[in-house]
Amino acid sequence: MYLTAYRQMSKSEETWNANYEALKTYILERGHLPDKHVVTNRSLLNWAKYQRKKSKEGTLDSEKRELFESLLATRSTEHTGGRRKA
């Protein structure tokens, strides 16, 4: 548990934590964000893109922003997420 360790979490905080953990696991296993061409991972990619947007807008809670940005810093920059052209 990352957010609100000292009080009861709201449903949205539980959802955020679950998505954060799923993205963390994905990045640690593969070294990059989910591929937009793989349907099974698209919701996780969309969540990550939305968190990035909120961070840039300044509307993401500071604790969440720090966790999210530190997670993105661990990923490899070699994988672009797109398909390779033949």
The 8 nearest C-alpha neighbors of each residue, nearest first, counted from 0:
[[1, 2, 4, 16, 3, 13, 17, 20],
 [2, 0, 4, 3, 16, 66, 63, 62],
 [1, 3, 4, 0, 12, 16, 62, 63],
 [4, 2, 5, 6, 8, 1, 7, 0],
 [3, 5, 2, 6, 1, 0, 7, 8],
 [6, 4, 3, 7, 2, 8, 1, 0],
 [7, 5, 3, 4, 8, 2, 9, 12],
 [6, 8, 9, 5, 3, 4, 12, 10],
 [9, 7, 12, 6, 13, 3, 10, 2],
 [8, 10, 12, 11, 13, 7, 14, 3],
 [9, 11, 13, 12, 14, 8, 15, 7],
 [12, 10, 14, 13, 9, 15, 8, 16],
 [13, 11, 15, 9, 14, 10, 8, 16],
 [12, 14, 10, 16, 11, 15, 17, 9],
 [15, 13, 11, 17, 12, 16, 18, 10],
 [16, 14, 12, 18, 13, 17, 19, 11],
 [15, 17, 19, 13, 14, 18, 20, 12],
 [16, 18, 14, 20, 19, 15, 13, 21],
 [19, 17, 21, 15, 20, 16, 22, 14],
 [18, 20, 16, 22, 17, 21, 23, 15],
 [19, 21, 23, 17, 18, 22, 16, 24],
 [22, 20, 18, 24, 23, 19, 25, 17],
 [21, 23, 25, 19, 24, 20, 26, 18],
 [24, 22, 20, 26, 21, 25, 19, 27],
 [23, 25, 27, 21, 22, 26, 20, 28],
 [26, 24, 22, 28, 23, 27, 29, 21],
 [25, 27, 30, 31, 29, 23, 28, 24],
 [28, 26, 24, 30, 25, 29, 23, 74],
 [29, 27, 25, 26, 30, 24, 31, 23],
 [30, 28, 26, 31, 27, 25, 32, 24],
 [29, 31, 26, 74, 75, 27, 28, 32],
 [32, 30, 74, 26, 75, 29, 78, 33],
 [31, 33, 26, 34, 44, 80, 30, 25],
 [34, 32, 44, 40, 35, 31, 80, 41],
 [35, 33, 80, 36, 37, 32, 81, 40],
 [34, 36, 37, 41, 33, 80, 44, 81],
 [35, 37, 34, 38, 81, 41, 82, 80],
 [38, 36, 35, 34, 39, 40, 41, 33],
 [37, 39, 41, 40, 36, 35, 42, 34],
 [38, 40, 37, 41, 42, 43, 36, 33],
 [41, 39, 38, 43, 42, 33, 37, 44],
 [40, 42, 44, 38, 43, 39, 35, 45],
 [43, 41, 45, 44, 40, 46, 39, 38],
 [42, 44, 46, 41, 45, 40, 47, 22],
 [43, 45, 41, 47, 46, 42, 33, 48],
 [46, 44, 42, 48, 47, 43, 41, 49],
 [45, 47, 43, 49, 44, 48, 42, 50],
 [48, 46, 44, 50, 49, 45, 51, 43],
 [47, 49, 45, 51, 50, 46, 44, 52],
 [48, 50, 52, 46, 51, 47, 45, 53],
 [51, 49, 53, 47, 52, 48, 54, 46],
 [52, 50, 54, 48, 49, 53, 47, 55],
 [51, 53, 49, 55, 54, 50, 56, 48],
 [54, 52, 56, 50, 59, 58, 55, 51],
 [55, 53, 51, 59, 57, 52, 56, 50],
 [54, 56, 52, 57, 53, 51, 58, 59],
 [57, 55, 53, 54, 58, 52, 59, 51],
 [56, 58, 54, 55, 59, 53, 60, 52],
 [59, 57, 53, 56, 54, 60, 55, 61],
 [58, 60, 54, 53, 57, 64, 61, 63],
 [59, 61, 63, 62, 64, 58, 57, 54],
 [62, 60, 64, 63, 65, 59, 57, 66],
 [63, 61, 65, 64, 60, 66, 2, 59],
 [62, 64, 66, 60, 61, 65, 67, 59],
 [65, 63, 61, 67, 62, 66, 68, 59],
 [64, 66, 62, 68, 63, 67, 69, 61],
 [67, 65, 63, 69, 64, 68, 70, 62],
 [66, 68, 64, 70, 69, 65, 63, 71],
 [67, 69, 71, 70, 65, 66, 64, 72],
 [68, 70, 72, 66, 71, 67, 65, 73],
 [69, 71, 67, 68, 72, 73, 66, 23],
 [72, 70, 68, 73, 69, 74, 67, 32],
 [71, 73, 69, 70, 74, 68, 75, 67],
 [74, 72, 71, 70, 75, 69, 30, 26],
 [75, 73, 30, 31, 71, 72, 26, 76],
 [74, 76, 30, 77, 31, 78, 73, 72],
 [75, 77, 78, 74, 79, 31, 30, 72],
 [78, 76, 75, 79, 31, 74, 30, 80],
 [79, 77, 76, 80, 31, 75, 81, 30],
 [80, 78, 81, 77, 76, 31, 82, 34],
 [81, 79, 34, 78, 35, 82, 33, 32],
 [80, 82, 79, 83, 34, 35, 36, 78],
 [83, 81, 84, 80, 36, 79, 34, 85],
 [82, 84, 85, 81, 80, 79, 78, 36],
 [83, 85, 82, 81, 79, 80, 36, 78],
 [84, 83, 82, 81, 80, 79, 36, 78]]
